[in-house]
Structure formats: C-alpha cells, structure tokens
C-alpha cells in the first residue's frame, strides 16, 4: 500500500453509480468501497500503517481505528492488509492492558 508520502491519505472519489473509490497506488489502481465511510477509513491506511510500524500511537482508540481499517480491507478483499492491521490492533490492546 504505497502512494507517495506514507503520511498522506489516499485520494478518494465518488463514481457515477454512487460508489466510492480509493486510489491505493500511483498506477491508477482504485479500490471500490460500498460507503463513503469505508472509503475515508481506507484512505487513512498510509498514516495508520506508519503509526503502527513506528509504534507511534497506542491505546484502545488506536486499536479500534486499526480494527475498523482491517474490517474495510477485508470487505475489499485485501486479506494481507486486513491481517496486518488486525494483528497490530490485538498487540495495541494487549499493551494497553
């Protein structure tokens, strides 16, 4: 999941049929989302990934954000990303206890 600076959000657009899409690669790879909310969550993946890798954030709120992103990735059939964020959410929860 790379698109420019890892701190930037992925671009989001609404397409003619009312669906939402997120540009996840500079090679014009758009992922379709069912809702604007899902698109906005997916668009934050680069920032959340960086925060997770650098362990820059912690706590239950961050774990919930990671889980929400994992849910969206699963619905978009991006299994590897979903599993990464789900595992990191579990780690963040354990550290918060």
Backbone torsions as a table, in degrees:
resi	resn	phi	psi	omega
1	UNK	NA	84.1	179.9
2	UNK	-126.5	140.2	178.1
3	UNK	-162.6	88.9	-179.5
4	UNK	72.5	-146.8	178.8
5	UNK	-66.5	131.4	-176.9
6	UNK	-65.2	-13.1	177.7
7	UNK	-86.2	-13.7	-179.6
8	UNK	-79.9	149.6	173.1
9	UNK	-80.2	152.6	173.5
10	UNK	-71.2	145.0	176.0
11	UNK	-65.5	146.3	179.6
12	UNK	-123.0	143.6	174.8
13	UNK	-145.5	154.4	173.4
14	UNK	-102.4	131.1	-178.8
15	UNK	-97.7	166.5	-171.7
16	UNK	-50.3	-34.2	-177.0
17	UNK	-86.7	9.5	177.4
18	UNK	92.2	-7.4	177.5
19	UNK	-77.1	166.3	-179.6
20	UNK	-116.4	147.0	179.6
21	UNK	-133.5	151.2	179.1
22	UNK	-126.7	128.8	178.1
23	UNK	-81.7	110.6	-175.0
24	UNK	-102.9	-3.8	177.9
25	UNK	-150.3	149.1	-178.2
26	UNK	-66.8	-11.7	179.3
27	UNK	-85.4	27.3	177.0
28	UNK	62.7	45.6	176.1
29	UNK	-102.5	108.3	-178.6
30	UNK	-104.2	134.5	176.0
31	UNK	-104.4	129.0	-178.5
32	UNK	-84.2	135.4	177.2
33	UNK	-120.1	150.0	-178.4
34	UNK	-74.2	-31.0	-175.5
35	UNK	-134.1	161.5	175.0
36	UNK	-63.8	-38.7	179.5
37	UNK	-57.8	-47.1	178.1
38	UNK	-61.1	-41.5	179.4
39	UNK	-62.1	-42.6	-179.7
40	UNK	-66.4	-38.2	177.1
41	UNK	-64.5	-47.6	-179.7
42	UNK	-62.6	-35.6	-178.4
43	UNK	-63.3	-23.4	-179.3
44	UNK	-86.0	1.2	-176.0
45	UNK	-53.5	-44.1	-178.9
46	UNK	-60.0	-42.4	179.7
47	UNK	-67.9	-44.3	179.5
48	UNK	-65.6	-37.8	177.4
49	UNK	-61.7	-46.6	179.9
50	UNK	-62.3	-45.7	178.2
51	UNK	-59.9	-39.4	-179.7
52	UNK	-68.7	-45.2	-178.3
53	UNK	-66.5	-38.8	-179.1
54	UNK	-86.5	-3.7	-176.3
55	UNK	52.7	43.0	-176.4
56	UNK	-79.8	-19.9	-179.7
57	UNK	-130.9	161.1	179.2
58	UNK	-150.8	179.0	175.6
59	UNK	98.3	168.3	-175.2
60	UNK	-68.1	-32.0	178.1
61	UNK	-65.2	-42.1	177.3
62	UNK	-64.9	-42.2	177.8
63	UNK	-59.0	-40.4	178.7
64	UNK	-65.1	-38.6	176.8
65	UNK	-63.2	-42.2	179.1
66	UNK	-64.6	-41.7	177.2
67	UNK	-63.5	-41.2	178.9
68	UNK	-61.7	-42.2	177.5
69	UNK	-65.4	-41.6	177.7
70	UNK	-59.5	-40.9	177.6
71	UNK	-60.5	-45.7	179.8
72	UNK	-64.2	-44.7	179.4
73	UNK	-60.9	-38.2	177.6
74	UNK	-64.4	-44.4	178.1
75	UNK	-63.5	-30.4	178.9
76	UNK	-87.6	5.4	178.5
77	UNK	61.2	41.3	174.5
78	UNK	-111.6	77.0	-170.8
79	UNK	-63.1	-41.9	-177.7
80	UNK	-61.2	-47.1	179.0
81	UNK	-62.6	-41.5	179.5
82	UNK	-59.3	-46.7	-179.1
83	UNK	-64.9	-40.0	178.7
84	UNK	-59.2	-51.4	-176.3
85	UNK	-69.2	-33.1	177.7
86	UNK	-65.6	-44.6	179.1
87	UNK	-63.3	-43.2	-179.2
88	UNK	-65.4	-37.7	177.3
89	UNK	-60.8	-42.3	178.2
90	UNK	-63.0	-41.2	178.1
91	UNK	-63.0	-44.6	-178.9
92	UNK	-61.7	-40.7	178.0
93	UNK	-62.3	-45.1	-180.0
94	UNK	-61.8	-41.0	-179.4
95	UNK	-66.9	-27.5	-177.9
96	UNK	-79.4	-16.7	-177.7
97	UNK	-80.0	NA	NA
